[in-house]
Every structure is written in structure tokens, then in C-alpha cells.
Amino acid sequence: MQDQVTVIPINAGFYSTDAGASLGVLPRAIWEKTISVDDKHRLRMRINLLLIKDEERLILIDTGIGNKLNDKKKKIYNYTDFLLPNSLQEVGFSCLDITDVILTHLHFDHAGGIVSEFDGVMQLTFPNATHWVQKAEWEIAKTPDMLNAAAYNYQVDLALLEEKGKLKLVDGEHQISEHVEVMKVGGHTEGFQIVKLNFPDCKAVFAGDIIPTEPHLYLPVISAYEISRKDTFKAKLMIKELNIPIFFSHDTEVWST
């Protein structure tokens, strides 16, 4: 069964975020007709990852929030338990099987699962994996400026990765495996990267937070969290012009176009 696996969507849990911030300039009068929010005007988000089997490589895109949030932050984000280890087990794999982890960017809901707390000890969740990050993203996460200071937590989420030597920095386009390529597009963060899949029977792109949900397919719908709305717009246009399926990072209803 495992030899037949190419691409598997993986659910790493759920959390909630401010709907207005997520949907940006799209007026509430329009989105509230079809999008539900809770009593705090939060939009429910699923943490959608991808597991890719490419020959002997088992590649995971992003890691979710992880299991280190305190009770206060769990309440703020309405966060569920970290589902990633169980989700991997459900498709026949464990955290030890992962050979590569591609990080689209290093915000807490995508990079928080790099390091997990097991029996009171902080450990790499995927100890056998090389973790692929854009150089620009790593640099801003490690030494953020005032604009980015609240977006990253190097000591909690990232320091152990560097200490253990499991980090691989790339700059721009890079071939991760025979059929998996990353491309730096910026926009959402300084060093945001998308992931392109080029299998003979599966060509697709994991757009991450450039196009996190189906409503974000519309070019003007860009979240308030972007470092550069202009670069995000350019990235969305380029992704759509590829004319291949797009995997969403946070949609709760559908995984892809």
C-alpha cells in the first residue's frame, strides 16, 4: 500500500483566527453570507499539511502548531490537540519515517511543530529529517525587526533545529527531490516559499498562506497578515497561471482546487 502513495493530505489540527484579518479587503457584508464565524468573530481554520512519497524520500510540508501552547494561547486560538503524529500513523507512517520537512515559512501555525515536548523534554518532532527553509525566512525569524518581532519565536520553535544540525537553507528555487521543488515568492513573509509537485500523474502546487482557503483564490482577497500585499498578489497570479491544482493550507471544507 505504501509504495502506491504519492501525495496524502494530513490534518494537523484546527485553530481559529480573526475573520476580518484573514479575509483582508473583502467586505464583511459579502463574506458573512457564506462564511461562518464564532461569537468572537473568529474563522475556523484547519491546519492542512501534505505528505509526499518520492522514491525513498518521505517529505512533509509544514508542521502545524505543535504541542507547546500554554492554556492561555490555546484559548485565544481555540486550538485543538496536536493531531499530526496520529494523522501520520493513520496512513502508516511515524514521525521517525520523515526524511525531509519543507517549511513554507516559520510562523507558529506552520513551524510550531518542528519542536515538540515529550515527557517534559523539548525534542525535534522529526529527528531524522532535513528541514528546508529559505535563507531570508530563517534570518528574519532568528533576528526579527520590529515589524516581524511578534511573528516568530526562535528560542521555542527553531533554536533546537539549528543546534541539532537538521537545517538546510536555500535561496530561491531549489530541487528538493526528483519531483518536488520549492520556489521563493515572498509576500506573506520575507522568505515565503511555495512547493511545486511534478509527478507524471500528479502536478500541483502547495500555495500555503498565499492562498490558504478557497475564498483566497480571488486575486484581490489578500489577508491583513501579509508583509507585502503587492508580492502576494504577484505570487497568486503566477500560481493561478500555472493552471494546475492548488492545495490550500487552511480550508476546512476542501483540500485543493
N, C-alpha and C positions, 0 to 999 in steps of 0.2 A: 504493500500500500504506500509506504513512504517514498519508494522510487518513482511513483506516479505523481507526487506532489510537485507543483511548480510554484504557485502563489496561494497563500492562505491568509485571509483576513483574521486578525487576532484582536479580541476585545480585552483591553487592559483596565476597564472600569468606566465609571461615569463621574462627572462633576458638573457644576453649574457656574455660569459666568453672566455678567450683566448683558442683557439682550441688546440694549441700545449701543453699547460699546462694540459688541460683536458685529452688529449689522451696519454700523457706521452711518453713512449719509442716507440710508434707506429710511424714509419716514415711518414712524410707528403706526400711523394711520393706515399704511399699506401692509406692513408685515404682521400686525396683530390680527389680521383677518385669517391668516393661515398658520401662524406660529404661536404656540402656547408658551406661557411663562408662569413661574410660581408667584407667590404673594410678595416676593422681594424683587420681582421683575427680572428674575434670572432665567436664562435659557439653558436647558439641559443639554449637555454635550457628552457624547461617547468618545472614549479615547481609542481611536482606531489605529492599529499598527498593521504592518504587513510582515509575514514570514515568507522568505523566498528560498527555495531549494535550487541551487545552481551547481550541478555536478556534486562534488564533495563538500561544497560550501553551504552553510545554513545561515542565511542573512536575515537579521531583524531590522526593520526600520522603526526607529524611535523606541522609547522605553516606558512611556507613561509617567505618572506622578510618583509611583513607588509607595513605600510603606512608612515613611518618616514624618508625615504631617502630624502635628500635635492636634489635640481635640479642638482648640480654637480655630485653627485653619480648616480642619475637616468641616466644621460647622459653617464657616464663611463660604467654602466652595461646595458644600453639600456633597462631599466626596464619599464614594463607596470604598470598600476594601480593594486592595491591590489585586486585580484578577489575573495579571499576566502569567505568573507561574502555573496556575490552574488551567488557564486557556492553552498554554503550550502543552501541558500534559494531556489535555483532551484531544489533541491532534497527534499525539505520540512522541512528543519531544520534551526535553527538560532544559533548564537554564544552562546546564553544562554542555549541551549539544550545540549551542550557538557559536559559530565561528567568527561572525562579523556583526557589528551593530553600526548602522548608519544613523547619525543624528542629523535630522533636518535643521535643527537649531537647538539651543540649550536653555530654553525657558523651562520652568519647573514641570509643566504638564507633558513635556516631551523627554526631558533629561533627568527628571527626579528618580526614575527607576534604574539609573546607572548604578547607584549605590543603595543597598538595602540593609536594614537592621535585622540580623539573625541572632537570636539568643543574646540580645544586648550588645552585639558587636557589629560595627559597620563593615560590610564586605561588598566587593563587586558582585552584582547580581549575575553577571555573565563573565566569570573569571577566565574562561578560555577564549574570549572573543577579542578581536581587534576592533576598536571603536573609531569610526571615521568621522571627522569633523572638519569643517572649513577653517582655515587658519584665522581668517578675520573674525569668525564667530568665537573661536576659542580666546583670542586676545581680548575682545570686548567683554567676554564673560569673566575672564580672570582679573582684568583691571578695568572695570566699567567706568564710564564717565558719569556725570550727574544725570544725564538723560536715561541711562541704562541701569543705574545702580539698583533699582528695585526689581529688575527683571531677572537677575541671576543670583545664585548662591553657590559660589565657587567652593567654599570650605565644606559645605554639607553634601553637595551633589557631584562635584568634579575633582576635588583635590586628590582623592584616592586613586582615581583613574590615571592621573599623571604619575603619582607615586609608584604605582604598580607597572608602569611602562606599557599600558594597554591602549595608548592613544596614538592615532595616526592622523597628522594634519595634512590637508590637501589645499590647493589653491586653484580654484576654478573647476574646470571639467576634469573628471578622473574616472577611469575604468576600475570598478571595484572587483568585478569578476567578468567572466566571458559575456554575460548577458545583462549586467547591472552597471549603470553609470550614474554618477552624480554630476550636478551642474549648479554652480553658484548663481543665484538670481537676486539676492538681497531683498529689499522691500520690507518684509515682515521684521527682519533683523538685519544687522550689518552683514552677516555671513550666511544668510539662509541658503540652503541647497534643496533642490528637488531631486527626485530619484527616477530615472528612466529605466524601464524594463524592455528588453529587446529579444525576447524568446521567439523562436519560429512560430509558435502558436499563441503567443501572448505578448502583445505590445501595449504598454500602458505607462502612465506616469503617476507617481505619488506626489501630489502637489502640496501636501502638508497644509500649513496655515495660510498659504497663498490662496487656496480655495478649500477652506475647511468643511463647508457644508454645501448642499445643493443650491440654496439661495445665493451663495457667493459665486456661482457660475456667471451671474450677470456682471459685466465688467465694472460698472460704477459702484457695486456693493463691495466696499473695502472697509475692514474693521478700523476702529479708532486706535488699535494697538500697534499699527504699522510704524516703523521708523521712517519709511519713505513711501507715501501713497503713490507717488509717481512711478517708483521702481516696481511696486506691487502690481500696478496697472499694466506696466510693460510685461511683467512676468506672466500675468493672467492671459494677456493677448497672445504671447508666444506659446503658452501651454495649449490654449484652445486651437491655435493654428496647427498644432501637431496632428490634430484630428484622430486622436487615439483615446481609449478610455482613461478617465481621471479618477483616481482613488481619493476619497475625502478623509481628512484626519479626524473630524469631529461630528459628522452627521449621525443621528440616532436611528434614522429610518433606512437609509441606503448606504452601501459601501462605495459605490462608484457610479459613473455615468453609464 
